[in-house]
């Protein structure tokens, strides 16, 4: 079952219900340098939600990059551990690779 699609449909129905119940509710929106009067409540709520997602995006990207960097460091360490050459004593070293002279 496509759970993601069902989730999106449920969220849209809830959103439309919220908008429908607040069509007649208005509030002033003060931005500090200008005040807008008669702004519907649902516009304020949706704008706040979108701005919150927008400002959290850099933190999400930073988290992904941090995890990627950590994964690459662990991969590099594992490659170094697997490529350690065997240490032979100086008396056992021979000219032939398999110890046959």
GUMAR-506081 format. One record per residue: residue in one letter; residue number from 1; x, y, z of N, C-alpha, C in turn. Coordinates in nm, 2 decimals. Example, Ala and Ser with C-alpha at 12.3 -4.5 7.8 and 13.67 -1.06 7.14 Angstrom:
[a,1,[1.32,-0.57,0.78],[1.23,-0.45,0.78],[1.32,-0.33,0.78]]
[s,2,[1.28,-0.22,0.71],[1.37,-0.11,0.71],[1.29,0.00,0.79]]
***
This chain:
[x,1,[0.09,-0.12,0.00],[0.00,0.00,0.00],[0.09,0.12,0.00]]
[x,2,[0.06,0.22,-0.08],[0.14,0.34,-0.08],[0.12,0.43,0.04]]
[x,3,[0.19,0.41,0.15],[0.16,0.48,0.27],[0.19,0.63,0.26]]
[x,4,[0.29,0.66,0.18],[0.33,0.80,0.17],[0.22,0.88,0.10]]
[x,5,[0.16,0.82,0.00],[0.05,0.89,-0.07],[-0.07,0.90,0.02]]
[x,6,[-0.10,0.80,0.10],[-0.21,0.81,0.19],[-0.18,0.92,0.30]]
[x,7,[-0.06,0.93,0.34],[-0.02,1.03,0.44],[-0.04,1.17,0.38]]
[x,8,[0.00,1.19,0.26],[-0.01,1.32,0.19],[-0.16,1.36,0.18]]
[x,9,[-0.25,1.26,0.14],[-0.39,1.29,0.13],[-0.45,1.33,0.26]]
[x,10,[-0.41,1.26,0.37],[-0.46,1.29,0.51],[-0.42,1.43,0.55]]
[x,11,[-0.29,1.47,0.52],[-0.24,1.60,0.56],[-0.32,1.71,0.48]]
[x,12,[-0.34,1.68,0.35],[-0.42,1.78,0.27],[-0.56,1.80,0.32]]
[x,13,[-0.63,1.69,0.36],[-0.76,1.70,0.41],[-0.76,1.78,0.54]]
[x,14,[-0.67,1.75,0.63],[-0.66,1.83,0.75],[-0.63,1.98,0.72]]
[x,15,[-0.55,2.00,0.62],[-0.51,2.14,0.59],[-0.63,2.21,0.53]]
[x,16,[-0.71,2.15,0.44],[-0.83,2.21,0.38],[-0.93,2.23,0.49]]
[x,17,[-0.94,2.14,0.59],[-1.04,2.16,0.70],[-1.00,2.28,0.78]]
[x,18,[-0.87,2.29,0.81],[-0.83,2.41,0.89],[-0.85,2.54,0.81]]
[x,19,[-0.83,2.54,0.68],[-0.85,2.66,0.60],[-1.00,2.69,0.60]]
[x,20,[-1.08,2.59,0.58],[-1.23,2.61,0.57],[-1.29,2.66,0.70]]
[x,21,[-1.23,2.62,0.82],[-1.28,2.67,0.95],[-1.24,2.81,0.98]]
[x,22,[-1.13,2.86,0.91],[-1.07,2.99,0.94],[-1.09,3.09,0.83]]
[x,23,[-1.18,3.07,0.74],[-1.20,3.16,0.63],[-1.24,3.30,0.67]]
[x,24,[-1.32,3.31,0.78],[-1.37,3.43,0.83],[-1.28,3.50,0.94]]
[x,25,[-1.18,3.43,0.98],[-1.09,3.48,1.08],[-0.97,3.56,1.02]]
[x,26,[-0.96,3.68,1.06],[-0.85,3.77,1.01],[-0.77,3.82,1.13]]
[x,27,[-0.65,3.85,1.10],[-0.56,3.91,1.21],[-0.46,4.01,1.14]]
[x,28,[-0.41,4.10,1.22],[-0.31,4.19,1.17],[-0.18,4.12,1.17]]
[x,29,[-0.09,4.15,1.07],[0.04,4.09,1.06],[0.14,4.20,1.07]]
[x,30,[0.22,4.21,1.17],[0.32,4.31,1.19],[0.45,4.26,1.16]]
[x,31,[0.52,4.31,1.06],[0.65,4.27,1.03],[0.76,4.36,1.09]]
[x,32,[0.73,4.45,1.17],[0.82,4.54,1.23],[0.83,4.67,1.16]]
[x,33,[0.84,4.67,1.03],[0.84,4.80,0.95],[0.71,4.83,0.88]]
[x,34,[0.62,4.73,0.88],[0.50,4.75,0.82],[0.39,4.66,0.88]]
[x,35,[0.27,4.70,0.89],[0.16,4.62,0.94],[0.06,4.60,0.83]]
[x,36,[0.02,4.47,0.81],[-0.08,4.43,0.72],[-0.20,4.40,0.80]]
[x,37,[-0.32,4.46,0.76],[-0.44,4.43,0.83],[-0.53,4.34,0.74]]
[x,38,[-0.61,4.26,0.80],[-0.70,4.17,0.73],[-0.64,4.05,0.67]]
[x,39,[-0.53,4.00,0.73],[-0.46,3.88,0.67],[-0.53,3.76,0.73]]
[x,40,[-0.58,3.67,0.65],[-0.64,3.55,0.70],[-0.55,3.46,0.79]]
[x,41,[-0.60,3.40,0.89],[-0.52,3.33,0.98],[-0.45,3.21,0.92]]
[x,42,[-0.52,3.14,0.82],[-0.45,3.03,0.76],[-0.33,3.07,0.68]]
[x,43,[-0.33,3.19,0.62],[-0.21,3.24,0.55],[-0.10,3.26,0.65]]
[x,44,[-0.12,3.31,0.76],[-0.02,3.33,0.86],[0.04,3.20,0.91]]
[x,45,[-0.05,3.10,0.93],[0.00,2.97,0.98],[0.08,2.90,0.87]]
[x,46,[0.03,2.90,0.75],[0.10,2.83,0.64],[0.23,2.90,0.61]]
[x,47,[0.24,3.03,0.62],[0.36,3.10,0.60],[0.46,3.07,0.71]]
[x,48,[0.42,3.07,0.83],[0.50,3.03,0.94],[0.56,2.89,0.93]]
[x,49,[0.48,2.80,0.88],[0.52,2.66,0.86],[0.63,2.65,0.75]]
[x,50,[0.60,2.72,0.64],[0.70,2.72,0.53],[0.83,2.78,0.57]]
[x,51,[0.82,2.90,0.64],[0.94,2.96,0.68],[1.02,2.88,0.78]]
[x,52,[0.95,2.81,0.87],[1.02,2.72,0.96],[1.09,2.60,0.89]]
[x,53,[1.03,2.55,0.78],[1.10,2.44,0.71],[1.21,2.50,0.63]]
[x,54,[1.20,2.62,0.58],[1.31,2.69,0.50],[1.43,2.71,0.59]]
[x,55,[1.41,2.76,0.72],[1.52,2.79,0.81],[1.58,2.67,0.87]]
[x,56,[1.51,2.55,0.87],[1.56,2.43,0.93],[1.64,2.35,0.82]]
[x,57,[1.63,2.39,0.69],[1.70,2.32,0.58],[1.85,2.33,0.60]]
[x,58,[1.91,2.44,0.63],[2.06,2.43,0.65],[2.11,2.34,0.76]]
[x,59,[2.03,2.32,0.87],[2.07,2.23,0.97],[2.06,2.08,0.92]]
[x,60,[1.95,2.06,0.84],[1.94,1.92,0.79],[2.05,1.89,0.69]]
[x,61,[2.09,1.99,0.61],[2.20,1.96,0.51],[2.33,1.94,0.59]]
[x,62,[2.35,2.02,0.70],[2.47,2.01,0.78],[2.48,1.87,0.84]]
[x,63,[2.36,1.82,0.89],[2.36,1.68,0.95],[2.39,1.58,0.84]]
[x,64,[2.34,1.59,0.72],[2.37,1.49,0.62],[2.52,1.50,0.58]]
[x,65,[2.58,1.61,0.57],[2.72,1.63,0.54],[2.81,1.57,0.65]]
[x,66,[2.77,1.59,0.77],[2.84,1.54,0.89],[2.84,1.39,0.89]]
[x,67,[2.73,1.33,0.86],[2.72,1.18,0.86],[2.80,1.13,0.74]]
[x,68,[2.80,1.20,0.63],[2.87,1.15,0.51],[3.02,1.16,0.54]]
[x,69,[3.07,1.27,0.60],[3.21,1.28,0.64],[3.25,1.17,0.74]]
[x,70,[3.17,1.14,0.84],[3.20,1.04,0.93],[3.21,0.90,0.87]]
[x,71,[3.12,0.88,0.78],[3.12,0.75,0.70],[3.25,0.74,0.62]]
[x,72,[3.28,0.84,0.55],[3.41,0.84,0.47],[3.53,0.82,0.56]]
[x,73,[3.53,0.88,0.67],[3.65,0.86,0.76],[3.66,0.72,0.81]]
[x,74,[3.54,0.66,0.85],[3.54,0.52,0.89],[3.58,0.43,0.78]]
[x,75,[3.54,0.46,0.66],[3.58,0.38,0.54],[3.73,0.39,0.51]]
[x,76,[3.78,0.51,0.53],[3.93,0.53,0.51],[4.01,0.45,0.61]]
[x,77,[3.96,0.46,0.74],[4.03,0.38,0.85],[4.02,0.23,0.82]]
[x,78,[3.91,0.18,0.78],[3.90,0.04,0.75],[3.99,0.00,0.63]]
[x,79,[4.00,0.09,0.53],[4.10,0.06,0.42],[4.24,0.05,0.47]]
[x,80,[4.27,0.15,0.56],[4.41,0.15,0.61],[4.44,0.02,0.69]]
[x,81,[4.34,-0.02,0.77],[4.36,-0.14,0.86],[4.38,-0.26,0.77]]
[x,82,[4.30,-0.27,0.66],[4.31,-0.39,0.58],[4.44,-0.39,0.49]]
[x,83,[4.50,-0.28,0.47],[4.62,-0.28,0.38],[4.75,-0.27,0.46]]
[x,84,[4.75,-0.30,0.59],[4.88,-0.30,0.66],[4.96,-0.42,0.62]]
[x,85,[5.08,-0.39,0.57],[5.17,-0.50,0.53],[5.22,-0.59,0.65]]
[x,86,[5.24,-0.71,0.62],[5.29,-0.80,0.73],[5.43,-0.76,0.76]]
[x,87,[5.46,-0.76,0.89],[5.60,-0.73,0.93],[5.68,-0.85,0.95]]
[x,88,[5.79,-0.87,0.87],[5.87,-0.98,0.88],[6.00,-0.94,0.96]]
[x,89,[6.06,-1.04,1.03],[6.18,-1.01,1.09],[6.29,-1.00,0.99]]
[x,90,[6.40,-0.93,1.02],[6.51,-0.92,0.92],[6.58,-1.05,0.88]]
[x,91,[6.58,-1.14,0.97],[6.64,-1.27,0.95],[6.56,-1.36,0.85]]
[x,92,[6.43,-1.34,0.85],[6.35,-1.43,0.76],[6.32,-1.37,0.63]]
[x,93,[6.38,-1.25,0.60],[6.36,-1.19,0.47],[6.46,-1.26,0.37]]
[x,94,[6.41,-1.30,0.25],[6.49,-1.36,0.15],[6.47,-1.29,0.02]]
[x,95,[6.55,-1.32,-0.08],[6.53,-1.26,-0.21],[6.41,-1.31,-0.28]]
[x,96,[6.38,-1.44,-0.27],[6.27,-1.50,-0.33],[6.14,-1.47,-0.26]]
[x,97,[6.03,-1.45,-0.33],[5.90,-1.41,-0.26],[5.85,-1.52,-0.17]]
[x,98,[5.88,-1.65,-0.20],[5.82,-1.76,-0.13],[5.92,-1.83,-0.04]]
[x,99,[6.04,-1.77,-0.02],[6.14,-1.82,0.07],[6.22,-1.94,0.01]]
[x,100,[6.21,-1.95,-0.12],[6.29,-2.06,-0.19],[6.41,-1.99,-0.25]]
[x,101,[6.53,-2.04,-0.21],[6.65,-1.99,-0.27],[6.71,-2.09,-0.37]]
***
